[in-house]
Amino acid sequence: MLKEKVQTICDWPEPCKVKDIQSFLDFTNFYCQFIFNYSDIIVPLTWLTCKGAPWNFSEECHQSFNNLKAAFTTTPVLTHFIPRVPITVKTNALDYAITSILSIICGNSQIHPVAFYSWTLMAPELNYDTHDKELLAIFKAFWTWHHYLEGSASLVDIVTNHKNLKYFFTSKVLTCHQACWSEFLSQFNMIIRFRPELIQHEYTWPGLRTFIKDYVQSCMACAQAKVPHHQPYSLLKQLLVWEKPWNSISMDFIEQLPASSSFMAILVVVDQLSKQAIFIPTHDTIMAPELTRLFLLHVFSKHGVLAHVTSDRGLEFIFHFFWSLSNALDMCLHFTLGYHPEVDCNYQQDNWADLLPLSKFAYNNAPSATTGVSPFFTNKGYHPNISVYLECNLTSTWEEMTLAQQRYQGLANAKCMPALDFKVSDQVYVKAKYFWSTQPSKKLSEKNLGPYLVIAQAGTHLFTLHLPDSMCATQPPPPPVKVDGELEFEVAEILDSKVD
């Protein structure tokens, strides 16, 4: 380039309007192939030429303008292209631009640059992920220098800092634009090599990986934001296979159904051994006393007292349910143990309608003078909670169910890891997805909460944590407001509420 033109660029005044920037860039674009990272340098100036962009020649634009003028004063050592010598193409993708360098390897094994190429990414290309941006840089380089690279006698060595591009030509699933780029690049004799960035192969010390691993493991913010990539912890723990039907049941609700005869839910009761099911229509707002009445009417009166109940309604639901049941049956029940009836002789029999299911069970379980056996035994073939005579059928059923549980446990454990050995006083993190959050979106929120202290072990797979009061499902009512030891006001009734 002539010295007069170089001096003209050095004396170029600072732009005052869009047209000044356009004139300056029109002149410099002619020499872009001789300036490394040209498109990345002019990005701030290019933004000012966009339609509707407000004029603001900021400090970033001023620095870009001066850097571009300095690039013209620095003479690059370029060489002419020589056929039949090894060729190297180095590519890189930035946030707003892509750059490439075409070089040749001469006889002295030194690399000499031949040309530079850069491209400012357009709006759709800005949305590409890193892999596609790096691949676009390779495509643009070969599209621009195809007259140099096509028919090369040796492999064209492509140097990139994105390791995944090494496996691009062996990928079986490609997007539409990746397929187009692959078809064009297939006509060249090329190989992609990965070269780490300067910081990766220069800035290091012995034990770097161990240092980083220890730092990440002790970083609370890292633990809260970490996404688990391992299999779920805790192997499957199967329920006990009972020898008699209707000793163990499972209960659940099917809710939010269309109204039918004033019912909007179904209580499903399934025997764990025979898999016989009972479907009871009910409501979404059913409470423990009503659930107890349904249990007496449809389960207890036909099958007797159970030894085990499984439900996913929560510990509080189970507690209130059995508490109400023990009151109705006038006995003490345990969740997995037997029961001990305690009769209250002072109980007033003025609730005979509620005790009809109990009377029905007592009648059906008493021997009849005509048949000599109870109606329950006549229909079922066994006495409830006494003995079973269908030994062959029940034995076969028990064996089949045991085998099915073993097969299911093997399949389930193949996708799980053994549970960690937690102890009391340990601190653990809890998955945040199981807790309600006030944030409108959980995408950027913490993946784990904590750490929280383990205060008790309630079972082999169940632990009690010391959680803050703000994470409780129910909050106690606020204490009354007192002034000088007397109530300031007392709420009689809540008329309405509003949530902004």
N, C-alpha and C positions, 0 to 999 in steps of 0.2 A: 504494500500500500504506500502511495506517495506520501512524503513528509508533509506536503501542503494539506492533504486531506486529513492527516492525523492532527495537524495543528488546528484545522477547522473544527474538528470534533472537540478538541480540548478547549477551544474558545467558545463553544456553543453555549448561548445564554440559557438560564433556567426557564423552563416553559411557564407561560402565564395563562394559557388556555388549552383546550383539548386539541385544537388544530396545531399548536406548537409541538405537542407530544406526537401527533400523527406524522408530522414532517420529520421529526427526529427518528422515529421508529422506521419510517419508510427508507431512510438512508442506512440505518444500521442493519436492517433485515437482509440486505444484500451480502453482508459479511458474516452472517450468523454461523455458517459452517466452519469458520475459523475461530469462534469464541466458545469456549467450554461453558456449559450450563447457561447458555444464552437465554433460553425460555424461562428458566427459573429466575434469572436476574431481572427480566422485564415484567414479571407478574404484577408488581404494584403499579407500574405505568400502564399496563394493559387494562387494569380495572377502571382507570380514569377514562378510557376511551369507550367504555360500554354505554349503550344508549340509556339515557335517564340517570346516569351516575352523577351525583353532586360533585362539584369541583372542590377538592381538598388535597392540595399538594403537601402531604404530611411529611414527617421526618423519614418515614420508610420510603416514600417516593423519592425524596431528596437523596437518600443513600443509594437507591437503585440507579438513579440518574448518574451519580458520580462513579459508581462501580462499573457501569457500562462504558463510560468515557475512559476509565482506567484500563479496561480490557482491551481497548484499541491501542493504547500506548505500550502494552506488554506484548512483545512479538512472540507468538507461539512458534515452536520449532516443529514444523510440519515437513513431511517428506512426500515425494511422489509415490504413487502406487506402483508396486513392482509385481507383475504376475508370477505365478509358480513359486511363491514363498508362503510360509505359514501366515495365516490371517487370524487376528484376534478382534472380537467385538465385545466391548465392555458396556453393559447397560445398567441403568439405575432408574428407579421410579421415585419421584418426590410427591409431595402433597398435591401440587398444582401443575407439575410438568414432568416429562420424561427426558432422559439424556442418554446419548450413546457416543462411543469413541471407536472409530475404525483405526486399527493399528496393524502393522506388519512386523515380522520378526526377521531381522537381517542376519547375515552370516555370523556376526559377532554375538548372536543370541540376545541382542538388545531390541527392545520394543520401541518402535518409532510411530507416533500418531500420524495418520493420514488425513483424517477429517473428523469434525465434530457434528453431532446432530442433536437437536432439542425440539421439543414439541409441547406447547401449552395445552393442557387437557381442557376439553370442552365440557359443557355442563353434564351431559350423560356420562362421560368418562370419569368425572370426579366421583361418581357413585360406585365405581368399580372397587372391589376389594384389592388387597395388596397383591395377591397372586395374579389377578387379571391385569393390574397396572404394570407389573413387571413383565408379563407376557406381551402386553401391548408395546412396551419399549423394544422388545426383540422384533416383533412384527414390523414396527415402523422403521427400525434400522435396516432390516433386510429389504423392505419395500423401497427405501431411499437408495441403498447401495447395492441393489440387485445386479447392476452391471459389473460391479467388482466381485461379488460373492458367488454368482451363478456359474457353475462349471469349474469350481475351484479344484485344483489337483489334490489338495490335502483337506483334512477336516477343518472347518471353520470353528475355531474355539470361542464359544460364547461364555463370558465370565459374568456371573451375577451374584448378588448377595442374598438371593432368595432360594433356599435349599429345595423347596418343594418343586421348583421348575425342573429339577433333574429327572423327575418321573412323569413329566407332561406327555411325552411321546408314548408312554406305556399305559396311559389312562384309558379306561374303557368307557367312561361316562363323561361327555363333554357338553358344554352349553352351545348355543347356536353360534355366538361369535368365536368361541374357542375352536369349534369345528372349522369355521372359515379360516382362522389363522393357521390351524394345523394343516389344512389342505394347501395353503400357500407355502408354508415352510417346508413341506415334504419334498419340494423340488431342489432343496439345497443339501449339500453334504456338510453336516454340522453336528456339533456335540455341545451340550450344556454342562458347564462346570460351576460348582459352587465355591465361592471364595468369601470367607467371613469379612465383616467390616473391620476397619482399623482398630476400633476399641476392643474387638473380640480377640484379635491375635496379638495385640500389643499391650493392652491394659490388663494385666493378669498377675497373679502371684500364687505360690504354692498353697494348696488347700482352699482355693477360691470357691469350689462347689460346696465344700463342707461349711465354710463360713456363711455362704448364702443360705444353705439349708437350715443351719442353726438359727439364723436371723429370722427367716420366714416362720419357723416353728414357734419362735418366741414373740412374734408380732401379733398383737391382738386384732388389729385392723385386718391383717391378712387372713386370720382364722375366721373372722366374721364374714368376710366377702368371698371366701374360698368355696368353689363349687365342687362337691364330691364326685370323683370319677371311679371310686371303688364300688364293689358290690355291697348291697345292704348288709348291715351287721345282724347277728342273732339268727341261729338256726331255728327251724320250725319246731315248736313244742306241741305235740299232739295231745288231744283230750283222751281221757280214759275211756276204753271201750267197755261198756257195762254189759253184764250177762243177761239182764232181763229188759224187756221193752218198758218204756215210760219210767225208767229210773233217772234218766238224764234227758233234758230237752234243751232246745235253743229257741229264743224268742227274738222277734224283730218286728219293726213296723214298716209298712209300705204307706207313705204319706203323700199329701198334696195330690190326691186323686179328684176327678170331677165328682161333685155331689151326687149321691144316689141314695134316696130314702133318708136324707139328712145325714148320711155317713160320708166321710171324706178320707178314711184311712182303713187299713186292714192290719190286724194283729195276727202274725203268722207264728204258730207253735209247731215245732218239728221234733219228733222223737229221734234221738241220736242213733239208736240201734235199728229199728224197723223203718225209719224215715217216713212214718205216717205223719201227715200234716193236718193241722186244724186252722181254718181261715175264719177269723172273727171280725165282722164289720165294727168299726168304732170311729172315733173322732181324732183330729190332730191335736186337740187340746186336752187329751185324756190325762187325768191325774192318778196318783197312786191308789186312792180308795176305789175308783172305778176300775182300774186295772186289776185290783184284787178281786173285785166282784166277778169280772170276766174270767179270771183264772179259776175261781171256785166253780163257776157255772159250767165251763167248757173243758177244764182239765182235771181238776181235783175230783169232781163228782163222778168222772168216768174212769180215771186211772189212778186215783189215790195220791198220796203224798210223795213228792219227788225227792231224790237225793242230791240232784245237781241241776243247776240252771245256768245256761250261757246266754248272755245278752250283750249287745254293743251299745246299750243306752247309757252307759257310764256308771261309775261306782255310786254316785249319789242317787241315781234312779234305782239301782238294785237295792240299795239300803232302804229307801223309803218303801219300795215295793214289798220287801220281805217284812219290814216292820208292820205295815198295814196287814199283811197276810198273817203274821203271828197273832195280831189282835183279833182278826176275824176267826182264825182257827183256835184261838185260846191256847197257843202253844209257842214254844221258843224254837226258832229255826236258825240253822247255821247254813252258810253258803255252800260248803262242801261236806259238812258232817251231818250226822243224824239229828233228830229233833227229840225234845223232852217235853211232853205235854204237862202243863200245870193248870189244873182245873180250878176255877174260882167259884166256890159254892155260893157266893153272894151275888152272882151275876143274875140280873133281872131278865127273864125271858119275855121281853116285850118287843123283840126284833125277830119274830118268827119267820117273816118273809125273807130276811137276809140269811136265815139259817136253813132254808129249804134245800140248798145244795148239799149241806152237811147231812141233813136227814136222808136225802136221796142216796148218798154214799153209804150211810150206815145201813139202810134197808137193803141195798143191792149187795152188801158184803155180808149180810146175816144169812145163815142157812135156812132154807125153806122147809116147812114141815111136810110138804107134798113131794118135793124132789129130793130132799135130803142134802142139797148143796145150795150155795148162794146163787142168786141171779147173775152176779158178776162172773162166777165160775162157769155157769151154764153158757154164757155168751162168749167169754174170752178164753176159757180153758185154764185159767190160773186165778189165784187169789191175789189181790193187790198187796204188795210188800210182804207176802208170806212165802209162797212157793210157786214154782212154775213146772208144769208137766209137759210142755212142748219142748222137750230137751233136744231132740234131734234137729228140729228146725232152728231153734235158737243157737245151738252149737254151730251149725253150718253158717248161719247169719253172722255170728260173732267172728268166725274164722275168716269169712270173706271180707268183713269190714276191717279186720286187723291187717289183712294183706293189702287192701286198698289204701289204708292209712300209711303203710310202709312204702308203697309205690309213690303216693303223693308226697310223702316226706322226702324221699330221694330226689324227686323232681324239684321240689321247693328249695332244698338245701343246696342244689347245684348252682343256684343263682344267688346264694347268700354266703356270708363269711361268719365264722364263729364270733360270738359276742365278746366284746372287750371285758376285761376283768376289772370292773369298777369297784371301788371300796368307799366306805364312809369317809368323809372329809376330802374326797377328790373333787376337782372342779371340772365341769364338762360344759360343752356348748349344746344348745338346743336348736333344731331346725326352725327357722322363722316362719315357714309356710303353714305351720300348725297354729299360729297365733294371729289374731285379728290386728290389723294395722290401720291407722288413720290416713296413711299415704294413698293417693288415688291409684298408683301403680307400684307394683313390687319389683319392677325390672331393675331399678337402680338401688333398691334397698338392700340391707344386709341379709345374707343368706343364712347366717347363724346368729343366735343371740347368746349372750353370756360373757364370761363363764359363770356358772352357778354351782353352788356347793351341794354335794350329795350328803344328805342328813340321815337317810335310812334306806335299807334294802328290803322292799316289801315282798320280793319273790326272786326266782332265779333270773328273770328278765325284766324285773320291775324295780325302779328306784324312785325315791322321793327326793325332790330338789327343793332348795330354799329359794323360792322365786319372790320377786318384789310384789308388793300389794297391787301395783298397777296391772299385773298380768293375771289377776284373779278373774274368774268368769263372773262372779257376783261381788258387788261392793256393798258393805254395810251402810245403812242410812247415816247421814251426817248427824252429829249430836245436836240437841236443841240449843238454841241461842239463849243465853242467860245474861241478864244485866243485874248486878248487885244480888246475885244468888237467886233471882226469880226469872221465870220464863218471860222473854220479851214478847213472843207471839207463839201461837200453836196453830199448825196447819190443820184445818178441818177437812178440806177436800181439794184435790187437784182437778181443776175444770178443763184445762187444755194444755198443750205443749207445742213447741215449735223448735225445729232444728234448722239453723241457717246453713 
